[in-house]
Amino acid sequence: MLTNVTETSQQKVLEVMRHGRDYSLSELSAMTGIDKFSVSARINELLASGHVVISRLRPCKITGKEVRATKKAVQ
């Protein structure tokens, strides 16, 4: 069962994601103000529920490291 804090964090992550664009965990953390580890947990939950999908391997705009980005699923 998800808590209200978890649901609120999921909504915040989804709200900053624009359709057609992919995001790294660091980028989402910077955009939402949620720490990277919590963003990671929310993304895993959103992947499991089908709200986001894994996108492509690309450099993170913040860290420069190669990351597997995620994006909103087409619904």
N, C-alpha and C positions, 0 to 999 in steps of 0.2 A: 504494500500500500504506500502510495506517495504522500509525503507531508505537504502542507501548504507552502512551506519554504521551497521545497523541491519543485512543486508545480509552478510557483512564481518564478523561480530561476529558469525553468524550462521555457516559460512564456517570454521572459526577457531575452533569452538566447534566440528564440524564434523571431521575435520582433525586430532584432537588428539584422537578421539575415534577409537579404534581398534575393528574390527568385533569379536563378540563372548565374549567380555569383557564388564562388566557393570561399571557405574561410578556414584558417588554421585555428588551433586552440588559443594560441597567443593573441591572434587578431580578435577573436571573440572575447577573450578576457579583457583586452584593452577597451573594446567597444562597450562592454556591459558593466565593467567594474567588478566582475565576479572573478575570484582567484582561479588560476589555470586548472588546478586539480578539481575544483567544483565544476568548472566548465566541461572538463573531460568526463566527469560522471554524468552530467546532464546530456552531453552529446551521446554517450553510450545508451542512455535511456531512450533518447529520441531516435537513435538508430534502431533499437529493438522495437519501438512502436511504429517505425516506418515514416516518421515525420522528416527525417533527414537521411541522406545517403552519402556514401563515400564517393568522392569525386576523383580528382587526379593527384598525381605526385607533382609538387611544385615548390619553389622556394617560399618560405614564410616572409611576408613583407616586414615583419618585426625582427625576427631572429636571423633570417637569411638561410636557415637550415631547410633541407628538403623535408617536406611534410606531406602526408596524405590528407588533403583538405576534405571538408564536408560541405554539403549544400542542402537546401530545402528539397524535399521530394516533390515531384509533380503529383498533385492530388486531384 
